[in-house]
Amino acid sequence: MDTGTDGQRVRRLLTLAVGYGVLTTTLAGCRAAPQGPPAPALEMSCDNPVATSLGAPTARRPARFATSGGRLRFVVRDLPPGSIFGEVEDTEVQLGDPASPTEALFRVTASPQQPGVVDVDAGTYSVLNTHNGGIEVEVCPDVTLFDVEPAIPDPFEPATPSG
C-alpha cells in the first residue's frame, strides 16, 4: 500500500505536529489561572433572618420588591424535576430594574443546600431565576423589604377554591 512520496509523508507528519502544537497551545491558553484562595462566602449578620416568599419568579412572571439596601439571602425551597440533560441542582437569582427585568444588576447562585447571599443598594428590584425555582428572600432586622409582589402564582401559598 503506497501512501505517497517521501515528501508527502513528511508534509503530513509536519502538518500533524503543527496541528497538535496549536491544539495544545489553545487548550493551555483556555485554562483559568489560579487567582489565589476563593473569597469567603457572605454571611448574614443575624441568627434568625425574616423570610419572605417570592414564589417561582421567571422572566415571564418576575417577582418585585423594594428594599432599604443591604444583605439579602436567597433560599431555594424547590426546583423543578430534572430533564434529559440531568438534574437541576441550582438556580441563578437575578435582580434587575423593573423597567427591564431581564437585564440583571445583581446575580447570585442558590441551591436547596446552599443559599445565595448578595449585597444590594436601596431601590426597587424585579426578581427572576433561571430554573423556575421556588425562592424566598431573607433579611436581618437592619434591612427593610417593602412593596413585595411575589410571582403569580405563588407555589407556596395554598390555592383558594374558586366558585
Secondary structure, DSSP 4 states (H G I P E B T S, - for coil): -----HHHHHHHHHHHHHHHHHHHHHHHHHSPPP-SSPPPPP--SSSSPEEEE--S--SSS-EEEEE-SEEEEEEEEE----BTTB----EEEEEE-TTSTTSEEEEEEE-SSS-EEEEE-SEEEEEEETT--EEEEEE-TTS-EEEEE--SS-TTSPPPPP-
